[in-house]
Amino acid sequence: MLKYLLILTLLVGSLAIAANQINPDSRTRLKRAGGFFLPSAAQAEEPANREKETAPMNDKVQKSEIEWKSTLTPEQYQVSRCGGTEAPFTGKYYKHKEDGVYECVGCGNDLFASTTKYESGSGWPSYWQPINDAALTEIKDISLGMVRTEIVCSKCEGHLGHVFDDGPPPTGKRYCVNSASLGFRKAEGK
């Protein structure tokens, strides 16, 4: 029964997003419904006008919903601002192997070093630790009948994914992140 309920909630969440029925007030509802977002090819491109924020780590990035929508692709907006989830094994950074830093797509906050990325088999980019202790904020998530820990960017509160206790040494953590929530900056000289 739980299996069918999960499938139904994922389908409802996907259909609502596809029909552009999600608005900023729907974030909690979307997360409870599963929030899967299946992008079209046109939505997978990064916007050309995205500018990197340069505010210090302790300054919160605050933008209106109109500003977020104008700087993020529809997929990035649905995942990072509405708490959605991209389909597994489809994300831009899932098999990505370059050296550098993965950053928040919304504000440019450094999140994960490429040296902490590993293949978890989950279908999403996975890391065993954030770039520093202040990069992420953890929030208890009790959606879908499970108890999980959501991770958000500490600067703009953009949804990234979840952290689990089934990762590799030395931390034993698996930071499971949506590619749509990430940008990437190559290591200098690479």
C-alpha positions as CSV (number, residue, x, y, z in Angstrom):
1,M,0.0,0.0,0.0
2,L,2.8,2.4,0.9
3,K,4.4,1.6,-2.5
4,Y,1.3,2.7,-4.3
5,L,0.9,5.8,-2.2
6,L,4.5,6.8,-2.9
7,I,4.0,6.3,-6.7
8,L,0.7,8.3,-6.6
9,T,2.3,11.2,-4.7
10,L,5.3,11.3,-7.1
11,L,3.0,11.3,-10.1
12,V,0.8,14.1,-8.6
13,G,3.9,16.2,-7.8
14,S,5.3,15.7,-11.3
15,L,2.1,16.5,-13.0
16,A,1.6,19.7,-10.9
17,I,5.1,20.9,-11.9
18,A,4.7,20.0,-15.5
19,A,1.5,22.0,-15.5
20,N,3.2,25.0,-13.9
21,Q,0.8,24.7,-11.0
22,I,3.5,25.2,-8.3
23,N,4.0,28.6,-6.7
24,P,6.1,29.8,-3.8
25,D,3.3,29.0,-1.3
26,S,3.3,25.4,-2.5
27,R,6.8,24.5,-1.3
28,T,5.7,22.4,1.7
29,R,2.9,20.8,-0.3
30,L,5.3,19.9,-3.1
31,K,7.8,18.3,-0.6
32,R,5.0,16.2,0.9
33,A,3.9,15.1,-2.6
34,G,7.4,13.8,-3.5
35,G,8.4,16.8,-5.7
36,F,9.9,14.9,-8.6
37,F,10.6,17.2,-11.5
38,L,11.2,15.8,-14.9
39,P,12.9,18.5,-17.1
40,S,12.5,18.9,-20.8
41,A,15.6,19.3,-22.8
42,A,15.0,23.1,-23.1
43,Q,14.9,23.5,-19.4
44,A,18.2,21.7,-18.7
45,E,20.3,24.6,-20.0
46,E,21.8,27.1,-17.6
47,P,20.6,30.7,-18.0
48,A,23.1,33.0,-19.6
49,N,22.4,35.9,-17.2
50,R,23.2,34.1,-14.0
51,E,25.5,36.2,-11.9
52,K,27.5,34.9,-8.9
53,E,26.7,36.5,-5.6
54,T,29.7,37.8,-3.7
55,A,28.2,38.4,-0.3
56,P,30.2,37.1,2.7
57,M,29.2,33.7,4.2
58,N,27.4,35.2,7.1
59,D,25.1,37.4,4.8
60,K,21.9,35.7,3.8
61,V,20.9,36.0,0.1
62,Q,17.3,37.2,-0.2
63,K,15.5,37.6,-3.5
64,S,11.9,37.9,-4.5
65,E,10.3,35.0,-6.2
66,I,10.3,37.1,-9.4
67,E,14.1,37.5,-9.0
68,W,14.6,33.8,-8.4
69,K,12.6,32.9,-11.5
70,S,14.5,35.4,-13.6
71,T,17.9,34.0,-12.6
72,L,17.2,30.2,-12.5
73,T,15.9,27.8,-15.2
74,P,12.5,26.4,-14.5
75,E,14.1,23.1,-13.3
76,Q,16.5,24.9,-11.0
77,Y,13.7,27.0,-9.6
78,Q,11.4,24.0,-8.9
79,V,14.2,22.0,-7.2
80,S,16.1,24.7,-5.3
81,R,13.3,27.1,-4.4
82,C,10.3,24.7,-4.2
83,G,12.0,21.6,-2.7
84,G,11.6,19.4,-5.8
85,T,13.7,16.5,-6.8
86,E,15.1,15.7,-10.3
87,A,14.6,12.2,-11.6
88,P,17.5,9.8,-10.6
89,F,20.3,9.2,-13.0
90,T,19.4,12.2,-15.1
91,G,21.3,15.1,-13.5
92,K,24.1,17.1,-15.2
93,Y,26.6,16.3,-12.4
94,Y,25.7,12.7,-11.6
95,K,28.7,11.3,-13.6
96,H,30.7,14.5,-13.6
97,K,34.4,13.9,-12.9
98,E,36.3,17.3,-13.2
99,D,38.4,18.8,-10.4
100,G,36.9,21.9,-8.8
101,V,34.1,23.1,-6.5
102,Y,30.4,22.4,-6.6
103,E,28.5,25.6,-5.7
104,C,24.9,26.6,-5.0
105,V,23.1,27.5,-8.3
106,G,21.2,30.2,-6.5
107,C,23.9,32.2,-4.8
108,G,27.3,30.7,-5.7
109,N,28.0,29.5,-2.1
110,D,30.8,26.9,-2.2
111,L,29.2,23.6,-1.1
112,F,31.4,20.5,-2.0
113,A,34.9,19.9,-3.2
114,S,35.2,17.4,-6.1
115,T,37.6,15.4,-4.0
116,T,34.7,14.4,-1.7
117,K,32.4,13.2,-4.6
118,Y,31.9,9.5,-4.9
119,E,29.6,7.0,-6.8
120,S,26.9,6.0,-4.4
121,G,24.7,4.2,-6.9
122,S,21.7,6.4,-5.7
123,G,21.2,8.2,-9.0
124,W,22.2,11.6,-7.7
125,P,25.6,13.3,-7.1
126,S,26.9,12.2,-3.7
127,Y,29.6,13.6,-1.4
128,W,31.0,12.4,1.9
129,Q,31.4,15.9,3.4
130,P,30.6,19.5,2.7
131,I,33.4,22.0,1.9
132,N,33.1,23.4,5.4
133,D,30.8,23.2,8.4
134,A,29.0,26.5,7.6
135,A,28.1,25.7,3.9
136,L,24.9,23.7,4.7
137,T,22.0,23.9,7.0
138,E,20.3,20.6,8.1
139,I,16.5,20.4,8.6
140,K,14.4,17.5,9.8
141,D,12.2,16.3,7.0
142,I,9.2,14.0,7.8
143,S,7.6,13.9,4.4
144,L,6.6,10.7,2.5
145,G,6.2,8.8,5.8
146,M,10.0,8.9,6.4
147,V,12.3,10.7,8.8
148,R,15.2,12.2,6.8
149,T,17.5,15.2,7.0
150,E,17.1,17.8,4.3
151,I,20.1,19.9,3.4
152,V,19.8,23.5,2.2
153,C,22.4,26.2,1.3
154,S,23.2,28.2,4.4
155,K,23.3,31.5,2.4
156,C,20.1,31.4,0.3
157,E,18.3,28.4,1.9
158,G,18.0,26.7,-1.5
159,H,17.0,23.0,-1.3
160,L,19.9,20.7,-2.2
161,G,18.8,17.2,-1.3
162,H,19.2,15.0,1.8
163,V,22.0,13.6,4.0
164,F,22.1,9.9,5.0
165,D,24.2,7.9,7.4
166,D,25.2,5.2,4.8
167,G,28.2,6.9,3.2
168,P,31.9,5.9,3.0
169,P,34.6,6.6,5.5
170,P,35.9,8.8,7.0
171,T,32.5,10.5,7.7
172,G,30.0,7.7,7.0
173,K,27.7,10.4,5.4
174,R,26.1,10.5,2.0
175,Y,25.1,14.0,1.0
176,C,22.7,13.2,-1.9
177,V,22.3,16.3,-4.0
178,N,20.2,17.4,-7.0
179,S,22.4,18.5,-10.0
180,A,19.8,21.2,-10.6
181,S,20.8,22.8,-7.3
182,L,24.4,22.9,-8.3
183,G,26.9,24.9,-10.3
184,F,30.5,24.0,-10.9
185,R,33.7,26.0,-10.9
186,K,36.8,24.2,-12.4
187,A,40.0,24.1,-10.3
188,E,42.4,26.8,-11.4
189,G,44.9,25.7,-14.0
190,K,42.7,22.7,-15.1
